[in-house]
Amino acid sequence: MNRTRTGQTAKTGRITLTALLILLTIFFLSGCTQGSGKEKVKTVSCEVTMTGGSGRASVESPASVMEEKEGKKVQLVWSSPYYDYMIVDGKKYQNEAESGKNSTFTIPFEEYDKSFSVIGDTTAMSQPHEIQYQITVHPPGQSEGKSKSNSSKSTETSETGVERGNITKAPPIPGLKHKSRVKLAAAKEFTMDRYEKEGKTYTLLIIGAKDLFLLIPEGETTPKNLPKNITPLETPLKNSYVVSTSVMDPIRQVGGLSGVAYTGTKAADWHVPGISKRVKSGKIQYAGKYSAPDYELLRSKDCDLAIENTMIYHSPAVKEKLESLGIPVMVERSSYEKTPLGRLEWVKLFGALYGKEQKANDFFAGEKKRLEKISAQKASGKTVAVFAINSSGGVTVRASGDYLSAMIRSAGGKYITAEPDSKGSAHSTWTIQMEDFYRIAKNADILIYNSTIEDPIRSLGDLKQKSGLLKKFKAVKSGQVYCLEPGFFQNSTRTGDFVEEMNQVLKGNSDKLKILTKLKK
């Protein structure tokens, strides 16, 4: 009897609980859809601009804005993971992002198009620092923070400076008159605009359509009221810190090494004789790799610019600290060019930085003529694969969109695509299994072993020892295997030399090679 009552009581309790949950669900749903509307949240996308600090930190734009009856909130995603809190109207807001992700905060604001002050605390330096910024959230649907009444004005500048984005024409700069945009033959990742003041020429560099640098002629001063997101650089550079290894060669090529004081590569790791000699002699000092520079050395010797590649984005605190010390950071993007000629044309940018523009223009004109002459020839139709074998037996291959692959095509070869399906990927190399490489490249006419990432090999016998499958490759059987010499990628201006040698190899001529070495039998 008691067991029956207990069971009925439990059953009744379950029914009552279920009914209660249903009623609560109905209540909340009706409150969200049919109530007074207090719980409704409208999320929109809005442009955000920010000023203050060093002018280097940024927040993502557009940003998500939550509109409620009680007010508006904006979710700010910083360009760095090192902000641990923000203060708005005396109230502290903690970082919402996961560890290692860029700092994120959801903060309130009152009005669109009205600047308000915030404080961000960054831990990127040796001691935490609270930095004050001004944030402006612009109305939904109004890009670049322009109200309808201002829509007829230039959309490229605002009170905070030039918009970081797809700048298709030169922005106005207070006190300077724009004269022309330099017509580039192939490069797409930077632009050069000429401005003038009292007969003096200023050059604005825009890199990746977002980073802006104004080159100040020797003896002149920075224009007043220069927008904060344009970094002024006194030229020619005299004490630069060149971290991007491939950049040193074009600087050498135009005669600008005297303006380089520091490098991120040790003397033993340089394969370009002229550069290695200067590092060994101390004329160029090793100042630490990109992720661990010697800040004290750079600051004590008045370093005027750090030239990095995009690897620096993996160490955002380093970039931020360099800039906090007054050392501008330029992130070069030459490796993102789609054509060999486009990558080579970056020599003009470095010529401008080091006061060697005429030499840079002359060098590029000669290389352009040389490459165009080879590219105009009929393609050989021969297939080429580039590879290296790592210590685990995996095969590292170059991506089909990589500039080395593009140089092979310029030489008249047909590059064999060996990477996985990678549409939209920025990878330049892939690692695959030997069996997959065999399936893809066994019938390649020519194989090139990439010793820039693995130890060089000098004979077909050494190659075959790395895998029994290699002896079955057509190119191994015919002896058409070549080794790309170490340091090739440091010799970034030797594009013409490589294309010329590759063209000769495709024609069956392997004499007098300097970049490629044919493996002995």
KAPE-V665199 format. One record per run of one state. SS is the DSSP state (~ for helix, > for strand, _ for the rest). FROM is the first residue (numbers start at 1). TO is the last residue. If there is no record, write none. Layout:
# KAPE-V665199
SS/FROM/TO
SS/FROM/TO
This chain:
# KAPE-V665199
_/1/1
~/2/33
_/34/41
>/42/46
_/47/47
>/48/52
_/53/58
>/59/59
_/60/62
>/63/68
_/69/70
>/71/78
_/79/82
>/83/88
_/89/90
>/91/94
_/95/103
>/104/109
_/110/115
>/116/122
_/123/128
>/129/137
_/138/142
~/143/145
_/146/147
~/148/150
_/151/156
>/157/158
_/159/160
>/161/162
_/163/176
>/177/181
_/182/189
>/190/197
_/198/199
>/200/207
_/208/210
>/211/216
_/217/229
>/230/234
_/235/239
>/240/242
_/243/244
~/245/253
_/254/256
~/257/259
>/260/263
_/264/266
~/267/269
_/270/272
~/273/281
_/282/284
>/285/286
_/287/294
~/295/300
_/301/304
>/305/308
_/309/309
~/310/324
_/325/328
>/329/331
_/332/333
~/334/336
_/337/339
~/340/344
_/345/346
~/347/353
_/354/356
~/357/375
_/376/382
>/383/389
_/390/394
>/395/398
_/399/402
~/403/410
_/411/413
>/414/415
_/416/428
>/429/432
_/433/433
~/434/441
_/442/445
>/446/450
_/451/458
>/459/459
~/460/464
_/465/467
~/468/472
_/473/473
~/474/478
_/479/480
>/481/484
_/485/487
~/488/490
_/491/494
~/495/506
_/507/515
>/516/518
_/519/519
>/520/520
_/521/521
